[in-house]
Each structure stands twice: as structure tokens, then as C-alpha cells.
Amino acid sequence: MKRRLVVVRPEFFKRLDELLPTERSATGDPSTADFILHDLTAIIDTLADEYAERTLPVEDTDVRVLVSSGLVVAFIAIYVREVDVDTIEILWVDFER
């Protein structure tokens, strides 16, 4: 199967701003930029190449969830949906720091 296009909704970034500070702290706590550079790029690659194999359905919706681990955040839940056969849309993110 060919690689899919992965797009990210603005709500995802609003949620990310709620979960992480905009700048890395003096003690080294990660920022939104750290997450985007280190974790989100790998997540996008996974979704583009292995959407069906790596996501699980969310009951009674067209949404699926990718549960993953990252470098910045240990456990990540990324909520996505298939827009069409060529496009995946990232809707929401959740994790605990």
C-alpha cells in the first residue's frame, strides 16, 4: 500500500499546548516543540505507513487510536480518523507527564 497523507487538525495543537509548556523549562522539562520534533514526526510516519495495523477502533465512532511511546512522553494516545483512502487526520492527543 502506498504511503498516506497525514494531516493534523488545529485542535490537536491546542490540546498539546494544554499538556506541555511552550518552552523547555530550566530543569529540562519538555516543550511542545520537543514533542513535535521528536515524537510527532515518528507518529506521523507510523500512521502514514501502518494506519490499519497500528490503530485500534474507538467504540461507536469512526475514530481510531494509536497507543505509542515516545522520546519526550513515555505513553501517548493519538486519536485519528480516515478521511479517505489516501488521508489520515490527527484529531487529538492525550498523555500524562
C-alpha positions in Angstrom: 0.0 0.0 0.0 1.2 3.5 -0.7 2.1 6.0 2.0 -0.8 8.0 3.2 -1.0 11.8 3.7 -1.3 12.6 7.4 -2.8 16.0 8.4 -3.1 17.5 11.8 -6.2 19.4 13.0 -5.7 22.7 14.9 -7.5 21.2 17.9 -4.5 18.8 18.3 -2.1 21.7 18.7 -4.5 23.4 21.2 -4.6 20.3 23.2 -0.8 19.9 23.0 -0.4 23.4 24.4 -2.6 22.4 27.4 -0.4 19.4 28.1 3.1 20.8 27.6 4.7 24.3 28.1 5.6 26.3 25.0 9.3 26.4 26.1 11.6 23.8 27.8 11.9 24.6 31.5 15.2 25.4 33.2 15.1 21.9 34.7 14.7 20.3 31.3 11.0 19.5 31.2 10.0 19.1 27.6 8.1 21.6 25.5 5.6 21.4 22.7 8.4 21.9 20.2 10.3 18.9 21.7 7.2 16.8 21.3 6.6 17.9 17.7 10.2 17.3 16.7 10.9 14.1 18.5 7.6 12.3 18.9 5.1 13.6 16.4 7.3 13.0 13.4 7.6 9.3 14.3 3.9 9.1 14.9 3.1 10.7 11.5 5.4 8.1 9.9 3.7 5.3 11.7 0.3 6.5 10.6 1.3 7.1 7.0 2.7 3.6 6.7 0.8 1.4 9.1 -2.5 3.1 9.9 -4.7 0.0 9.9 -2.2 -2.3 11.6 -1.2 0.1 14.4 -4.5 1.7 15.4 -7.5 0.4 17.3 -11.1 1.4 16.8 -12.9 3.6 19.4 -16.3 2.1 20.0 -19.3 3.6 18.2 -17.2 6.2 16.3 -15.2 6.5 13.1 -12.2 7.4 15.3 -9.3 5.1 15.9 -6.5 5.4 18.5 -2.8 4.8 18.2 -1.2 4.0 21.5 2.5 4.6 21.3 5.6 5.6 23.3 7.9 8.4 22.5 11.2 10.1 23.5 9.6 13.1 25.1 6.5 11.4 26.5 6.5 7.8 27.6 2.9 6.8 26.7 0.9 8.6 24.1 -2.7 8.2 22.8 -3.2 9.8 19.4 -6.8 9.9 18.1 -7.2 9.8 14.4 -9.7 9.1 11.6 -9.5 8.1 8.0 -10.7 11.0 5.8 -10.4 8.9 2.6 -8.3 6.0 1.3 -5.3 8.4 1.0 -5.6 10.7 4.0 -5.4 10.2 7.8 -6.4 13.1 10.1 -4.9 13.5 13.6 -7.6 14.8 15.9 -6.5 14.8 19.5 -3.7 13.7 21.8 -3.6 12.6 25.3 -0.8 11.6 27.7 0.3 12.1 31.3 3.5 13.8 32.2 
